[in-house]
Amino acid sequence: MLSRALRLGAGSEEIEAPSGAIEVKILPENLTEIPETLTAPATPLFETREAVLGKDQSLDALLRANGAPPDRAAAILAALSPRARGDLPEGQHLRLLIVRDGPAAGIARVTLYGEGGIEEIAAANDRGVFVSVAPPRAGAVATAEDEGGVSLYESLYNAGLKNGVPRAVIEDLVTALAAGTDLQSRAEPGDHVEIVFTADEEAKPELLYAALRSHGEMQTLYRFRMPGSGEVEYLDADGRSSRKFLIRRPVAEGRISSPFGARLHPILGYYRMHNGVDWAATRGTPIMATGDGVVVSAGARSGYGNRVEIQHANNYATAYNHMARIARGIAPGARVRLGQVIGAVGTTGLSTGPHVHYEVSINGRFVDPMKIRLPSARELTGPSLAAFRAAEEQIDALRQHRNARNTAERS
């Protein structure tokens, strides 16, 4: 099996073109390396701007109103679907990524949002040509932080495309990493990823290994096919699944409007404990179960409005509040799976705007969903762990061999 190793610098500040114009040095053995030493500019190179289509306003008019000259607006529209070019409704939500300086200054990416999250993305590649970009899967959302900059997802995706990594491998990469890393967080200088993937022209490329260093932490994953079931998992060096027992957010698109902890209640007017995290999102945004479990209750409940409670294994429980509606079939006793839609964002009960108040409790005690250490969904033992160790050694041997060749070429 022919394999390829790739090392990408994933920091946003090193990017000087919309899709990541990073200096690349091609080395023998198909090893691609990008320098880790980065210098951050004094001011951000990017601006993220929210936009909404007005009454009788076309997307072309909106792009021009945000500084796009006619040729760039036309190139963006050409990369989007026919519907986006002529049949978008009033109130359509868009997010624009704008490069502030240099020859590529101007709109560099356009993201269209619907009730289910991201619908379409058009982005400029390293040659300045606008292309359609596949939206991220659930759990790996392509958005930048409110203060500006480029998200880890964007930086990984753009650097991968620039270096010829197949889209299928990039999608597997972000999906695997998203289980243990917040890919919405802003990429920083020094962020670094190494991947190994198969490159057989007669078969679909497969991600074998990924190691991401970001925000001072390292996440390392190995591809492993489970004996018996044949299910593919990405496991850390100790044989633990990258998938968590629970995920931290119940909506694919949204922002934290109120964190866990004591706060002044916006309606009641006095301080009290806020036992969950509020995720603000557009009314109607799907709400997902954050783990496998059984519905304990579903219906209206005082100030919580429409509320669904789910009991999970290991005495974990989650609750989802202020829903506009509860999904069909979500009733006491129903079994749900992680990622299953259980309702829609609303503003029922004591609520000042559309959001979902998300709670996690362990043994009946509320905990901060964003800070608790979540157990892995699977941890290998016995013969399965021994089989994983053998696969891990093979991948590490491949990496060590290529690193040795790289060192020899430099000496």
N, C-alpha and C positions, 0 to 999 in steps of 0.2 A: 504494500500500500504506500503510495507516495504521499508525503505529508509536507506541510509548509508551516514554518514558524514566523510569526509577525510580532514586532514590538512597536507599539504606537504611543506617542506622547499624547495624552488626552486633555491637556490643560487648555482652557479657553483663551488665555491671554497670548498664547503663542500664535493664534490664528489671525492671519492678516487678510484673508479672503473668506467669503461666506461659507465655503465648505471645507476650510482648513488648508491653507497654502503652507504646509509644513515642509521644511527641508527634509528630504528623504535620501538616504544613502543605501543603494542596493548592494548587498554583499553576496558572496558565493553561497551555495546551498539554499537559495531562495529565502535567505534571511533578510528582512527589511527592518531597518532600525531608524528611530527618530530620536534625536538628542533629548535628554531629560533636563538639561540646564536651560531654564527659561527666564526671561526678563519681562516682568509685568509693566505695561504702560502706565503713565501717570493717571490717565482717565480711561474708563471702559471704552472698548472699540465698538460696542453694540448697544443698541437701545431696543427695548421691547415695548411695543405700543399696542394697546387694545383698541379695536374699532368696531363699530356697529353700522350696518347699512341703514341709511335713512329711507324715508318714503320716496318711491320712484327713483331711487339712486342705484346706478349700476355698479358692479365691482370695478369696472374700468374707471368710472368717475371717482370712486373712493380711493383707488390707488393713486390717481393723479393728484387728488386733494392731499395725499400724504407724501407728495414729492416725486412720484414716479414719472419720468418723461414718457411720451407716447410709445416709444419703442420698447422700453422696459415693461410698461404696463401690458403691451401686446404679448411680450414674451412670457410674462407670468400667466396671462389668461390662456395662452396656447398650451401650457403645462397642466392646466386644470381640466376638469370634465366639461362637456357641453352644458350641463346644468349650471355649473359655476359661472360659465361665461354669459348666461342669459336668463336664468330662472331662479335667482336667489331671492328669498323673501325679505321683506322689511324686518329689521331687527336681527339679521344674520350676524353672529358673533365671529370676528376674525382677530387674529393676533399677527402683528407684523414685526419681523426682526429687521432692524435697520442698521447698516454699517455707517459709522459716523464720518470716517475720514478715508483718504486714499483713493486710488483709481476705481475701487469697487464700491464707493460710497453710494448709499441709497437702499431701497428695499431689497433685502437678500433672501427673505423667506416669507411666505404667506401661509397661515394655517387657518382652515375653516373648521368651525365647531358646530355640532348639532346636539340634540338631546342625549345621544349616546356617547358623546365625547368628540374626539378628533375625527373629521370626515375626510379631509383632503389636505395635502401639503404640497406646495410648489417651492423649490429651493434652487438657488444658483449653485452649480458645481464649481470646481476649481478653474474652469475655463470661462466662467461667467455665464454659462448657458443654463436656463431654467429647465428643471426636470421635475417629474412627479416623484415624490418620495413616499414610500409605504408608511402609513401611520403605525405607531408603536402598538404592540399588543397590550392587553390589560396589565397594569402593574408596571409598565415601562413607558411613562408618558413623556412626550417630547415638549416640555415647556421650560422656560427660563424662570429664574427667581424674580420676584417683583422688583428687586433693586437693580436688575439688569444683568447682562452677562449671558453666557452660554451654559446650558445644562450639561451634565455628564452624558446623558443620552445623546444629545445633539453632537457633542464633541466626538464621542465614540463612533456614532453612525457616519459622520462626515469624514473622519480620519480613515475609517474602514473603506468607504467608497473610494477615497482618493488613492489608497494603496492597493486597490484591486481585490479586496476581500469580497467574496460572493455575498449577495444580499441575504441568502438563507443562513449563512454563518453569522452575519451581523445580527440578524433577528434572534438566532439562538443565543448569541453572546449577551445581548441586552436582556433577554428573557431570563437567562440563568443568573446574571448578576443582579437583576432587579429584586430577586428573592431576599438578598441580604444587604443591598445597598440602595440608598435613595438616589435614583438616577435623575430626579428632578433638581437635586442640589447643584449649585454652581460649580463648574469645573475650575480648578485652580492650577497655578504653575506647579510643576512637579508631579501632577497626576500622571499615572503611567499604567499601561496595560500590555500584557504579553499574551498572545494566543497561539495555539497550534491547531491546525485543521487539515483534514484530508484534501487532496487535490487530484482526485482521479477523474479524468475526463469522461469516463463511462458511468460514473455513479454520482449521486448527489453529494456535495461536500458536507462534511460533518465537523462540528467543533469538538476537539478532543480535550483541550486544556485552556483555561483562562486564569490570569492572575491580574487583579486590579489593585493598584495602590492609589488611594484617594483619601484626602483629609487626614493623612497620617495613619490610615488603617489599610491592612492588606486582606483581600479576599481571594482565595485560591480554589479553583474548581477543576475536577477531573470528570470526564464523561465515563459512565459505567452502565453497562446493560445488565439488569438484574437477572440472576440465574433463575430459570424456570419460567417466569412471566415474560421475560424479554423487554420489560419496561426500561426506558432510558432515564437515568437520573444524573444530575451533576452534584458530585459530592466533594466535601472538603478533604483535606489530607488525613483526617481521622475517620473518614467514612460516614460523615453526617450529611444529610441532604441539604442542598441550598434552599429548598422550599421550607418555609416556616409553617408551624402548626397553625398560626394565624397570620394574616397580613395586617398592616397597621392602618390602612385607610379603606373606608367603605365606598368611596367614589373614585372613578378613574380621573375625573376632572374636577378640581376644586382647590380651595386654599383654606388654611387654618385661620378662622376669624376669631376664635377664642380658645386658648389652650387650657389644659388641665390645671386646677388650683383655685385658690380663693380669689374672688372677683366681686366687683360691684354689679349686681344683677341689673341689666339694662331696663327691665320693666318694673320689678319689685322695688328697686331703688336702695337696697341695702346689701352689705357684703355677706356672701355665703359661699360655701364650697361648690366649685364647678367640677362635677364628678366625671366629666368626659372631655372630649375635644369636639369643637364645632367646626365642621367643614362647610364653608359657604360655597354654593354652586347654583347654577341656573335652575330655576324651577323645572321639574320634570327630569332632571339628571338621574339616571338609574343608580340605585343603591344596591350594593352587593353584600352578600354574606361574607364575612372575613375569615370564615373557616367552616369545616364540616360540622354539622350538629343537628339538633332537634329543636324545632320551634316550641317555646314554652308558652308564649302568649303573643297575640296579634290583635290590635284594635286600639280604640281611643282610650287615653289614660290621662285625664286631668291636664296639667300644664305641659305634659310631654306631647300632647296631640296624638296623632297616629303613631303607635309604637310597636316594634317587634322585638321580642327577646328570644335569644337562641342559647341553648345549653350545649357546650362543647365537652370534649373529653378532659380529664385531669382537673375537673372542677372549675374550668374556665367558663365564663358566660359573657355574651355581648348583647348590647341593646342599641336600637336605631330609632331616633325620635324625630317628631315634627314632619313626618312624611305627608306628601300630598295624597298619596294613595298607597295601599298595600297590594302587592302582586297577587294575582289569582293563584290559589293553592297554598298560600302561606297562612297556615292555621295551626293551632296547637296540635302537636304530634307529628307534624310534617317533617320529613328529613330534608335537609338542604346541604348543598355542596359549596365549597369555597368558590367564590366568584359568581354564584347564582344570583340573579336579580330578585330582590325581595320587596322592592318598592321604588318610590320615586321621591326626589327631594321636594319639600314643600315648606310651609310656614304655619302649620297647624299648632294649636296650643299657645303657650307663652313664648312667642317668637317675634322678632323684629324684622325678619327677612328670611328668604329661602336658604335653608341649610339643614344638615343632618347633625344632630347631637349624638355622638358615638361614644358609648361607654364599654369598658372592659372591667370585669370583676373576677377575682380569684378567691374561691372559698367565701364568696359573699362580700369581699372587700374591694372597693374600687381602686384601680391602679391607672397610671398614666399610659395610655396606649402607645405613645410615641417614645417612651423610655424603658419600658419593661423588656427584659431579655426573653425573647420568644424561643421556645424549644423547636428543634428541627422536626419536620414531619416524619423523618425516617433516620434511623441510626443502625448501621450494619453490625452484625455480630457473627461469630462462628464461621462456617464455611463461606458465607457470603462476604464477610470481611476479608477472609484470606484471598478470595478471588479478586476482590477490589485491590488488595495490596499488589497482586501480580500485575494488574492492568496499570496501576499507578507507577510501578517500577519501570514498565515498558515506556511510558510517556516521559518519565523523568530521564531515562537513559537517552531517549531521542533528544531532549532538550540539552542535556549535558554534552552530547556529541556535537551538536551544532554550536553551542557556546565555545567549546574547545576549538573548533574549526575557526570560529570568529576571532578568538584570541590569537591563534597562530597566524592568521592573515594580517593582523595588526602589528605583530612583532617583526 
